[in-house]
Amino acid sequence: MLTVLSAKELLGPSSRTMRFEGEDLDAAVSFFVVDLAPGEGPDQHVHPYAEVFIPLLGAAMFMSDDLRREAGPDEVIVVGPNTAHGFKTSGTERLSMVCIHANGRMITEWLDEGAQ
């Protein structure tokens, strides 16, 4: 089977971020391609699987427990399963980044009620 999806199909109604969940296509991976303004990004959360981040443009400040680490292009960030983490776009540029979820469905537990 070969399936080609357009970026338009993966965009939310009022979002510049693409979202793909592979389970329905027999793919054991999901991902976001985020396009975020400075200061934007998800609050602390956990997944029962690893997540891999590949910044393409701009930079992000990653948070995990008490650790803070800025990362940008030419770096790959790996967060292990059940590890609290979040990130915010840092600097003045928009952030373009691929966020790979090692699962066919995204499973997220937000650590702060109402957070995202």
C-alpha positions in Angstrom: 0.0 0.0 0.0 1.2 3.5 -0.8 -0.7 6.5 0.6 0.1 10.1 -0.2 -1.4 12.8 2.1 -1.3 16.5 1.4 -0.2 18.9 4.0 -3.6 20.5 3.7 -5.2 17.2 4.9 -3.0 17.2 8.0 -3.6 20.8 9.1 -6.1 21.7 11.8 -8.9 24.1 10.9 -7.1 27.1 12.4 -3.6 25.8 12.8 -0.2 26.0 11.0 0.8 22.7 12.6 0.4 19.4 10.7 -0.8 16.3 12.7 -0.5 12.7 11.5 -1.5 9.5 13.3 -0.4 6.4 11.5 -2.5 3.6 13.1 -5.2 3.7 10.4 -2.5 3.3 7.7 -0.7 0.4 9.5 2.1 2.8 10.5 3.4 2.5 14.0 4.4 6.1 14.1 2.7 9.5 14.5 4.0 13.0 14.2 3.5 16.7 14.4 5.2 19.2 12.1 4.9 22.3 14.3 5.0 25.9 13.1 4.9 28.1 16.2 5.4 31.7 17.1 7.8 32.8 19.8 6.5 31.7 23.3 4.2 29.1 21.9 4.5 25.4 22.7 3.0 22.6 24.8 3.1 22.6 28.6 4.4 19.6 30.6 2.9 16.3 29.6 3.9 12.6 29.3 3.5 9.8 26.7 3.8 6.1 27.4 6.3 5.9 24.5 9.4 7.9 23.3 9.1 11.2 21.4 11.8 12.5 19.1 12.1 16.2 18.1 13.9 17.5 15.1 14.1 21.3 14.9 14.3 22.6 11.3 14.1 26.4 11.8 14.2 28.5 15.0 14.9 27.2 18.5 12.9 25.8 21.4 13.5 25.7 25.1 12.8 22.1 26.3 11.7 21.5 29.9 11.9 18.1 31.6 11.6 18.0 35.4 14.2 20.6 36.5 16.2 20.5 33.3 16.0 23.4 30.8 17.8 23.0 27.5 17.6 25.2 24.3 17.9 23.2 21.0 17.7 24.2 17.4 18.6 22.9 13.9 21.4 20.3 13.7 20.2 18.8 17.0 17.9 15.9 17.8 16.1 15.7 21.2 14.9 12.3 22.5 12.5 12.1 25.4 12.0 8.7 26.9 8.6 7.0 27.7 6.8 8.4 30.8 9.1 11.4 31.0 7.5 14.7 31.8 8.4 17.3 29.2 7.3 20.4 27.3 8.8 23.1 25.1 8.3 26.7 24.1 9.6 28.5 21.1 12.6 30.7 22.1 14.1 33.7 20.4 12.3 35.9 17.9 11.9 33.4 15.0 9.0 31.0 14.4 9.8 27.4 15.2 9.5 24.7 12.6 10.0 21.3 14.1 9.1 17.6 13.5 7.8 15.8 16.7 7.8 12.1 16.2 5.7 9.9 18.4 6.8 6.2 18.5 3.2 5.0 18.4 0.4 4.7 15.8 -1.8 6.9 18.0 -0.9 9.9 20.1 -1.5 9.3 23.8 -0.9 12.4 26.0 -1.4 12.9 29.7 -1.3 16.7 30.5 0.2 17.3 33.9 -1.5 20.6 34.6 -5.3 20.7 34.3 -6.3 22.8 31.3 -2.8 22.8 29.9 -1.7 22.2 26.3 
